[in-house]
């Protein structure tokens, strides 16, 4: 393997869990640089992650290095020991045994010797297990520490709840933050007087009380609160109403992780919180809190059960791909259900694709009955007709796909020839290493994109071919119902034969030759697609 033109990554990591005893980033880098110098590796790049856990690979430094690896600019990836790469046995093994070799990268762990690059060696497996055990042990100790802190009546949250602040004489104790506490009292007063949360939010905004996120200087960049510090939302008000801390209690363990590897925060039910009463001065009385809690529970949204409809969960917009939803409409001539595109409903750019439910059902049943009629008349002719329809439907798209495949193949060949010419120019010092790298990185990115598109197009061609082959299987299903007089109540039959129904909007002209639109119902059958 020729590494002369590729980078050698020197990677150092130190997590916050390592504590003071963990080896510093500086010492790791010094050791790695000395190793590289002893081996004659001079085209090096130092990458570090300071304060990032080894139980996952979502680290900025590692991701920067991996981006270079994906562009095949890295020859070696060097660490002090296996634990610096990571402490997750499965993921570390995947990187060493699969991902690094796939991109032609040699993995070197200085302290673990030549066996470190073999994920199947007993030494590597044992060290990975010990590294993972170390991470779990730290996690368990942290849990015990939090449990002990909670048992003593302390808050385990690092930051006090809105309305409180840390006692300057005791950082484990909360004291009332009066400007914010005034807002908390107003929220409970307004809510217990019967105001809705949205109305409370508008009242606070009008009175120019800073929103909690702005008050704590935790504004999300680009959010509305960043532009308007007084912007309150209903969810901000609801969050205050849910806080039992305002009656003077400590409320711990509201969230949890399923394991030390799981970085996603999960929320517990209120009944599972750990509550220690009367640990700080109360902002509101228990009576006020309980009254608000009782109202919150009584006004929770009740999910209404509605009647089932024939095409529930089958309707989609042909143009944007989103679901079509039923809406009940009242008219002078009578009431009816209509389907409307979800994107249009949420004002996200698509048109309404408005169509009455009865019109859709009529079209779907017509297409299903047509197949049943053909099948009863002549099974073999029905099969040949379906195959012919599929070929006619896909003919133009297959032609376009083949043309695109040829274009991609020609472009990939051009890229390959250009890279070879550039390499020869670099060898003859006609272009610099930097110019060569910049051009080839761009070309490699284009090449990868084209190869991905090429693969998707081949899959699409296979799908078209499978649809023709699947006609007998579809007709076997249809045979079971061919003698049935299908009606608008036969949901089961449709589930067996119809994959989905899409609504397409077509631009046309009216009788006065003015621009207009009409909708078309497209039935997509299981196995064979839309015919």
C-alpha positions as CSV (number, residue, x, y, z in Angstrom):
1,X,0.0,0.0,0.0
2,X,1.5,3.4,-1.0
3,X,1.0,6.0,1.7
4,X,3.4,8.6,0.4
5,X,0.6,10.9,-0.9
6,X,-1.8,10.4,2.0
7,X,-2.2,11.9,5.4
8,X,-1.4,10.2,8.6
9,X,-4.0,11.1,11.2
10,X,-2.7,11.4,14.8
11,X,-5.8,11.2,16.9
12,X,-6.0,12.1,20.6
13,X,-9.1,12.0,22.8
14,X,-9.8,12.8,26.4
15,X,-13.3,12.6,27.9
16,X,-14.7,14.6,30.8
17,X,-15.2,11.3,32.6
18,X,-11.5,10.6,32.6
19,X,-11.0,13.3,35.3
20,X,-7.7,14.6,36.5
21,X,-6.1,11.2,36.2
22,X,-6.8,11.0,32.4
23,X,-3.8,11.5,30.2
24,X,-3.8,15.1,28.7
25,X,-4.3,15.8,25.0
26,X,-0.9,17.4,25.0
27,X,0.9,14.3,26.3
28,X,-1.0,12.1,23.8
29,X,-0.1,14.3,20.9
30,X,3.6,14.4,21.9
31,X,3.7,10.6,22.1
32,X,2.0,10.3,18.7
33,X,4.3,12.8,17.1
34,X,7.4,11.0,18.5
35,X,6.1,7.7,17.1
36,X,5.4,9.2,13.7
37,X,8.9,10.7,13.6
38,X,10.5,7.3,14.6
39,X,8.6,5.6,11.8
40,X,9.3,8.3,9.2
41,X,5.7,9.5,8.9
42,X,6.0,13.2,8.1
43,X,2.8,14.0,6.2
44,X,0.8,14.1,9.5
45,X,-2.4,15.9,10.7
46,X,-3.2,16.1,14.4
47,X,-6.9,15.8,15.3
48,X,-8.2,16.0,18.8
49,X,-11.4,15.7,20.8
50,X,-11.2,17.1,24.3
51,X,-14.1,16.5,26.6
52,X,-15.9,13.9,24.4
53,X,-17.0,10.5,25.5
54,X,-15.7,7.3,23.9
55,X,-19.1,5.5,24.0
56,X,-20.1,6.9,20.6
57,X,-18.4,8.5,17.6
58,X,-20.3,11.8,17.4
59,X,-17.2,13.9,18.1
60,X,-16.2,16.9,15.9
61,X,-12.6,15.9,15.7
62,X,-13.2,12.3,14.7
63,X,-15.9,13.4,12.2
64,X,-13.4,15.8,10.6
65,X,-10.9,12.9,10.2
66,X,-13.6,10.5,8.9
67,X,-14.6,13.0,6.2
68,X,-10.9,12.9,5.0
69,X,-11.0,9.1,5.2
70,X,-14.2,9.0,3.0
71,X,-12.4,11.1,0.4
72,X,-9.5,8.6,0.5
73,X,-7.0,11.2,1.7
74,X,-5.8,9.2,4.7
75,X,-3.3,6.4,4.8
76,X,-2.9,5.7,8.5
77,X,-5.0,6.5,11.6
78,X,-2.8,6.4,14.7
79,X,-3.9,6.5,18.4
80,X,-2.1,6.0,21.7
81,X,-4.3,3.0,22.6
82,X,-7.6,1.4,21.6
83,X,-9.6,3.3,24.3
84,X,-8.7,6.6,22.6
85,X,-10.6,5.4,19.4
86,X,-13.6,4.4,21.5
87,X,-15.1,2.4,24.3
88,X,-17.9,0.7,22.4
89,X,-16.8,-2.8,21.5
90,X,-19.1,-3.2,18.5
91,X,-18.4,0.1,16.9
92,X,-14.7,0.0,17.5
93,X,-14.6,-3.5,15.9
94,X,-16.5,-2.2,12.9
95,X,-14.1,0.7,12.3
96,X,-11.0,-1.5,12.7
97,X,-12.3,-4.5,10.8
98,X,-14.6,-3.0,8.1
99,X,-14.6,0.7,7.7
100,X,-10.9,1.6,7.8
101,X,-9.9,-1.3,5.4
102,X,-12.7,-0.3,3.0
103,X,-11.1,3.1,2.6
104,X,-7.5,1.7,2.5
105,X,-6.6,3.1,6.0
106,X,-4.1,1.3,8.2
107,X,-5.1,1.5,11.9
108,X,-2.3,1.7,14.4
109,X,-2.6,1.7,18.2
110,X,0.9,2.6,19.6
111,X,0.6,0.8,22.9
112,X,-1.3,-2.2,21.7
113,X,1.1,-3.3,19.0
114,X,0.5,-4.8,15.5
115,X,-2.5,-6.9,16.7
116,X,-4.5,-3.7,17.3
117,X,-5.4,-3.6,13.6
118,X,-6.9,-7.0,13.7
119,X,-10.4,-6.8,15.3
120,X,-10.6,-10.6,15.6
121,X,-7.4,-11.0,17.7
122,X,-7.9,-12.0,21.3
123,X,-5.9,-9.0,22.5
124,X,-8.1,-6.5,20.6
125,X,-11.3,-8.1,21.7
126,X,-10.2,-8.3,25.4
127,X,-9.1,-4.7,25.4
128,X,-12.3,-3.5,23.7
129,X,-14.3,-5.3,26.4
130,X,-12.3,-3.8,29.2
131,X,-12.6,-0.3,27.6
132,X,-16.4,-0.8,27.4
133,X,-16.5,-2.1,31.0
134,X,-14.5,1.0,32.1
135,X,-17.1,3.3,30.5
136,X,-20.0,1.4,32.1
137,X,-18.2,1.5,35.5
138,X,-17.9,5.3,35.2
139,X,-21.6,5.6,34.3
140,X,-22.6,3.4,37.3
141,X,-20.5,5.5,39.6
142,X,-22.1,8.7,38.3
143,X,-25.6,7.2,38.8
144,X,-24.7,6.3,42.4
145,X,-23.4,9.8,43.0
146,X,-26.6,11.4,41.7
147,X,-28.7,9.0,43.8
148,X,-26.7,10.0,46.9
149,X,-27.1,13.7,46.2
150,X,-30.9,13.2,45.6
151,X,-31.3,11.2,48.9
152,X,-29.7,14.1,50.8
153,X,-32.4,16.4,49.4
154,X,-30.2,18.2,46.9
155,X,-31.1,19.0,43.3
156,X,-29.3,17.0,40.7
157,X,-30.0,19.5,38.0
158,X,-27.0,21.7,37.3
159,X,-29.1,24.8,36.7
160,X,-32.0,26.1,38.9
161,X,-35.5,26.1,37.5
162,X,-36.8,29.5,36.1
163,X,-37.8,31.5,39.2
164,X,-34.9,30.4,41.3
165,X,-31.2,31.0,41.4
166,X,-28.2,29.5,43.2
167,X,-27.6,30.6,46.8
168,X,-24.2,32.4,46.7
169,X,-23.4,30.8,50.1
170,X,-24.4,27.3,49.2
171,X,-24.3,26.2,45.5
172,X,-26.5,23.2,46.3
173,X,-29.4,25.4,47.6
174,X,-31.9,27.4,45.5
175,X,-33.2,30.8,46.5
176,X,-36.0,32.8,44.9
177,X,-35.0,34.9,41.9
178,X,-37.6,37.6,42.4
179,X,-38.0,39.1,38.9
180,X,-38.7,35.6,37.4
181,X,-40.7,34.5,40.5
182,X,-43.1,37.4,39.9
183,X,-43.8,36.0,36.4
184,X,-44.3,32.5,37.8
185,X,-46.9,33.8,40.3
186,X,-48.7,35.7,37.5
187,X,-48.8,32.5,35.3
188,X,-50.5,30.5,38.1
189,X,-52.8,33.4,39.0
190,X,-54.0,33.9,35.4
191,X,-54.4,30.1,34.8
192,X,-56.4,29.5,38.0
193,X,-58.6,32.5,37.0
194,X,-59.5,30.6,33.8
195,X,-57.2,32.1,31.1
196,X,-55.9,29.7,28.4
197,X,-52.2,29.2,28.1
198,X,-52.0,30.9,24.7
199,X,-53.9,33.9,26.2
200,X,-51.4,34.0,29.1
201,X,-48.5,33.9,26.7
202,X,-49.9,36.9,24.7
203,X,-50.5,38.8,28.0
204,X,-46.9,38.3,29.2
205,X,-45.5,39.3,25.8
206,X,-47.6,42.4,25.7
207,X,-46.4,43.3,29.2
208,X,-42.8,42.8,28.0
209,X,-41.7,40.1,30.4
210,X,-38.6,38.5,29.0
211,X,-39.2,34.9,27.9
212,X,-37.5,32.2,30.1
213,X,-34.9,31.3,27.4
214,X,-33.9,34.9,26.9
215,X,-33.9,35.6,30.7
216,X,-31.4,32.8,31.1
217,X,-29.4,33.7,28.0
218,X,-30.2,30.3,26.5
219,X,-31.7,31.6,23.3
220,X,-31.6,29.1,20.3
221,X,-29.9,30.8,17.4
222,X,-32.3,31.6,14.6
223,X,-35.4,31.2,16.8
224,X,-38.1,33.8,17.1
225,X,-37.1,34.5,20.7
226,X,-33.7,35.6,19.5
227,X,-35.3,38.5,17.6
228,X,-38.0,39.2,20.2
229,X,-36.9,38.6,23.8
230,X,-40.5,39.0,25.0
231,X,-41.9,36.3,22.8
232,X,-43.8,33.8,25.0
233,X,-45.4,30.6,23.7
234,X,-48.1,28.3,25.1
235,X,-45.5,25.6,25.7
236,X,-43.4,28.0,27.8
237,X,-46.4,28.7,30.0
238,X,-47.3,25.0,30.3
239,X,-43.7,24.2,31.3
240,X,-44.1,26.6,34.3
241,X,-47.4,25.1,35.3
242,X,-45.9,21.6,35.4
243,X,-43.1,22.5,37.8
244,X,-43.7,21.2,41.3
245,X,-40.5,22.9,42.4
246,X,-42.4,26.1,42.8
247,X,-44.1,24.8,46.0
248,X,-40.7,24.3,47.6
249,X,-40.0,20.7,46.6
250,X,-37.0,19.1,45.0
251,X,-38.0,17.0,42.0
252,X,-35.2,14.7,40.6
253,X,-34.8,12.0,38.0
254,X,-37.3,13.4,35.5
255,X,-35.3,11.8,32.7
256,X,-33.2,8.7,32.1
257,X,-31.0,6.8,29.6
258,X,-31.6,3.2,28.8
259,X,-27.9,2.4,29.1
260,X,-24.6,4.1,29.2
261,X,-24.4,3.9,25.4
262,X,-27.7,5.6,24.9
263,X,-27.3,9.4,24.6
264,X,-30.9,10.0,23.9
265,X,-32.9,11.5,26.8
266,X,-36.1,9.7,27.8
267,X,-38.8,11.3,29.9
268,X,-40.4,9.5,32.9
269,X,-44.0,9.8,33.9
270,X,-44.7,12.3,36.7
271,X,-45.6,9.4,39.0
272,X,-41.9,8.1,38.6
273,X,-40.3,11.4,39.7
274,X,-38.2,11.4,43.0
275,X,-39.7,14.2,45.2
276,X,-38.2,15.5,48.4
277,X,-40.6,18.0,50.0
278,X,-39.8,21.5,51.4
279,X,-36.2,21.9,50.4
280,X,-36.4,25.6,49.3
281,X,-38.6,28.6,49.8
282,X,-41.9,28.2,47.9
283,X,-42.9,30.7,45.2
284,X,-46.6,29.6,45.1
285,X,-48.8,27.7,47.6
286,X,-49.6,24.0,47.2
287,X,-53.2,24.9,46.9
288,X,-52.5,27.1,43.8
289,X,-50.3,24.3,42.3
290,X,-52.9,21.5,42.9
291,X,-55.7,23.7,41.5
292,X,-53.7,24.3,38.3
293,X,-52.8,20.6,38.1
294,X,-56.4,19.6,38.4
295,X,-57.4,21.9,35.6
296,X,-54.6,20.8,33.4
297,X,-55.7,17.2,33.7
298,X,-59.3,18.0,33.1
299,X,-58.6,20.0,30.0
300,X,-56.3,17.6,28.2
301,X,-57.3,17.0,24.7
302,X,-59.6,14.0,24.3
303,X,-59.0,12.0,21.1
304,X,-62.3,11.5,19.4
305,X,-63.0,8.2,17.7
306,X,-64.3,8.8,14.2
307,X,-66.0,6.4,11.8
308,X,-63.7,4.4,9.6
309,X,-63.5,5.1,5.9
310,X,-62.8,2.8,3.1
311,X,-59.5,4.3,2.0
312,X,-58.0,5.2,5.4
313,X,-54.2,5.3,5.3
314,X,-54.1,4.6,1.5
315,X,-54.5,8.2,0.1
316,X,-51.4,10.1,-1.0
317,X,-50.6,13.2,-3.1
318,X,-49.0,12.1,-6.4
319,X,-47.1,15.4,-6.7
320,X,-45.5,15.9,-3.2
321,X,-45.9,12.4,-1.8
322,X,-47.6,13.5,1.4
323,X,-50.7,11.9,2.8
324,X,-54.2,13.1,1.8
325,X,-56.5,13.7,4.8
326,X,-60.3,13.7,5.0
327,X,-62.1,16.9,5.8
328,X,-65.8,17.2,6.5
329,X,-67.5,19.9,4.6
330,X,-71.0,21.4,4.9
331,X,-72.8,22.7,1.8
332,X,-76.3,24.1,1.2
333,X,-77.0,21.1,-1.1
334,X,-75.7,18.5,1.5
335,X,-72.6,17.5,3.5
336,X,-69.7,15.4,2.3
337,X,-66.1,14.3,2.9
338,X,-63.3,15.6,0.8
339,X,-59.6,14.7,0.6
340,X,-57.0,17.5,0.8
341,X,-53.1,17.3,0.5
342,X,-51.4,17.5,3.9
343,X,-48.7,19.8,2.6
344,X,-51.4,22.3,1.4
345,X,-53.2,21.9,4.7
346,X,-50.0,22.9,6.6
347,X,-49.2,25.7,4.0
348,X,-46.0,24.0,2.8
349,X,-46.1,24.7,-0.8
350,X,-48.3,22.0,-2.5
351,X,-51.8,22.6,-3.9
352,X,-55.0,21.3,-2.4
353,X,-55.6,18.4,-4.8
354,X,-59.2,18.7,-3.6
355,X,-61.4,15.8,-4.4
356,X,-64.6,14.3,-2.9
357,X,-64.3,10.9,-1.2
358,X,-67.2,9.5,-3.2
359,X,-65.4,10.3,-6.5
360,X,-62.2,8.6,-5.3
361,X,-64.1,5.5,-4.2
362,X,-66.0,5.3,-7.5
363,X,-62.7,5.4,-9.5
364,X,-60.9,2.8,-7.2
365,X,-63.8,0.4,-7.4
366,X,-64.0,0.8,-11.2
367,X,-60.3,-0.1,-11.6
368,X,-60.7,-3.2,-9.3
369,X,-63.9,-4.4,-11.0
370,X,-62.2,-4.0,-14.5
371,X,-59.5,-6.4,-13.5
372,X,-62.1,-8.8,-12.0
373,X,-64.1,-8.7,-15.3
374,X,-61.1,-9.4,-17.4
375,X,-60.0,-12.3,-15.2
376,X,-63.4,-13.9,-15.3
377,X,-63.6,-13.5,-19.1
378,X,-60.1,-15.0,-19.9
379,X,-57.4,-15.6,-17.3
380,X,-54.5,-15.8,-19.9
381,X,-55.6,-12.7,-21.8
382,X,-55.9,-10.8,-18.5
383,X,-52.3,-11.7,-17.7
384,X,-51.1,-10.6,-21.1
385,X,-53.1,-7.4,-20.9
386,X,-51.6,-6.4,-17.5
387,X,-48.1,-7.1,-18.7
388,X,-48.7,-5.0,-21.8
389,X,-50.1,-2.1,-19.8
390,X,-47.1,-2.3,-17.4
391,X,-44.7,-2.2,-20.4
392,X,-46.5,0.8,-22.0
393,X,-46.6,2.7,-18.7
394,X,-42.8,2.2,-18.0
395,X,-41.6,2.5,-21.6
396,X,-40.8,6.2,-21.6
397,X,-39.3,6.1,-18.1
398,X,-37.1,3.1,-18.9
399,X,-35.9,5.0,-22.0
400,X,-35.0,8.0,-19.9
401,X,-33.3,5.9,-17.3
402,X,-31.1,4.1,-19.8
403,X,-30.2,7.5,-21.4
404,X,-29.2,8.7,-17.9
405,X,-27.2,5.6,-17.2
406,X,-25.2,6.1,-20.4
407,X,-24.5,9.7,-19.4
408,X,-23.3,8.6,-16.0
409,X,-21.1,5.9,-17.4
410,X,-19.5,8.4,-19.9
411,X,-18.9,10.9,-17.1
412,X,-17.3,8.3,-14.8
413,X,-15.0,7.3,-17.6
414,X,-14.0,10.9,-18.2
415,X,-13.4,11.4,-14.4
416,X,-11.1,8.4,-14.4
417,X,-9.1,9.5,-17.4
418,X,-8.8,13.1,-15.9
419,X,-7.5,11.7,-12.6
420,X,-4.9,9.6,-14.4
421,X,-3.8,12.6,-16.4
422,X,-3.6,14.8,-13.2
423,X,-1.6,12.1,-11.4
424,X,1.0,12.1,-14.3
425,X,1.1,15.9,-14.2
426,X,1.8,15.8,-10.4
427,X,4.6,13.2,-10.9
428,X,6.2,15.5,-13.4
429,X,5.7,18.5,-11.1
430,X,3.5,20.3,-13.6
431,X,0.9,20.9,-10.8
432,X,1.3,21.2,-7.1
433,X,0.2,18.6,-4.5
434,X,-2.4,21.1,-3.2
435,X,-3.9,21.6,-6.7
436,X,-4.0,17.9,-7.3
437,X,-5.7,17.2,-3.9
438,X,-8.3,19.9,-4.4
439,X,-9.3,18.7,-7.9
440,X,-9.3,15.0,-7.0
441,X,-11.3,15.5,-3.9
442,X,-14.0,17.3,-5.9
443,X,-13.9,14.7,-8.6
444,X,-14.1,11.8,-6.0
445,X,-17.2,13.5,-4.5
446,X,-18.8,13.8,-7.9
447,X,-17.9,10.2,-8.7
448,X,-19.4,8.9,-5.5
449,X,-22.6,10.8,-6.1
450,X,-22.8,9.5,-9.7
451,X,-22.2,5.9,-8.5
452,X,-25.0,6.2,-5.9
453,X,-27.4,7.5,-8.6
454,X,-26.3,4.7,-10.9
455,X,-27.2,2.1,-8.3
456,X,-30.6,3.7,-7.6
457,X,-31.4,3.7,-11.4
458,X,-30.5,0.0,-11.6
459,X,-32.8,-0.8,-8.7
460,X,-35.6,1.1,-10.4
461,X,-35.1,-0.9,-13.6
462,X,-35.2,-4.1,-11.6
463,X,-38.4,-2.9,-10.0
464,X,-40.0,-2.4,-13.4
465,X,-38.9,-5.9,-14.4
466,X,-40.2,-7.4,-11.2
467,X,-43.6,-5.8,-11.8
468,X,-44.0,-7.8,-15.0
469,X,-42.9,-11.0,-13.3
470,X,-45.3,-10.3,-10.4
471,X,-48.4,-10.3,-12.5
472,X,-49.1,-14.1,-11.9
473,X,-48.7,-13.6,-8.1
474,X,-51.1,-10.6,-8.2
475,X,-53.7,-12.6,-10.2
476,X,-53.5,-15.4,-7.7
477,X,-54.6,-12.9,-5.0
478,X,-57.3,-11.4,-7.3
479,X,-58.6,-14.9,-8.1
480,X,-59.9,-15.3,-4.5
481,X,-62.2,-12.3,-5.0
482,X,-62.9,-12.3,-8.8
483,X,-66.5,-13.7,-8.3
484,X,-67.2,-11.2,-5.5
485,X,-69.3,-8.1,-6.2
486,X,-67.0,-5.6,-4.6
487,X,-68.7,-2.6,-2.8
488,X,-67.7,0.5,-0.9
489,X,-67.7,-1.5,2.3
490,X,-65.2,-4.1,1.2
491,X,-62.1,-2.8,2.9
492,X,-60.5,-6.2,3.3
493,X,-60.5,-6.9,-0.5
494,X,-58.8,-3.5,-1.1
495,X,-56.1,-4.1,1.5
496,X,-55.2,-7.3,-0.3
497,X,-55.0,-5.8,-3.8
498,X,-54.4,-2.1,-3.5
499,X,-51.1,-0.7,-2.2
500,X,-52.1,3.0,-2.3
501,X,-54.2,5.6,-4.2
502,X,-52.6,8.9,-5.3
503,X,-54.3,12.1,-6.5
504,X,-52.6,13.9,-9.4
505,X,-53.3,17.5,-10.3
506,X,-53.1,18.3,-14.0
507,X,-53.0,21.7,-15.6
508,X,-55.6,22.2,-18.4
509,X,-57.9,24.8,-19.9
510,X,-61.6,25.4,-19.3
511,X,-64.4,25.9,-21.9
512,X,-63.3,29.5,-22.2
513,X,-59.7,28.5,-23.0
514,X,-58.5,29.8,-19.6
515,X,-56.0,28.0,-17.4
516,X,-57.6,25.5,-15.1
517,X,-56.7,22.3,-13.1
518,X,-58.3,18.9,-12.8
519,X,-57.5,16.0,-10.5
520,X,-56.9,12.4,-11.5
521,X,-57.2,9.3,-9.4
522,X,-54.3,6.8,-9.8
523,X,-54.7,3.3,-8.3
524,X,-51.4,1.5,-7.4
525,X,-51.9,-2.2,-7.1
526,X,-49.9,-4.5,-4.9
527,X,-47.0,-6.2,-6.8
528,X,-47.7,-4.6,-10.2
529,X,-48.0,-0.9,-9.5
530,X,-50.2,1.6,-11.2
531,X,-51.8,0.5,-14.4
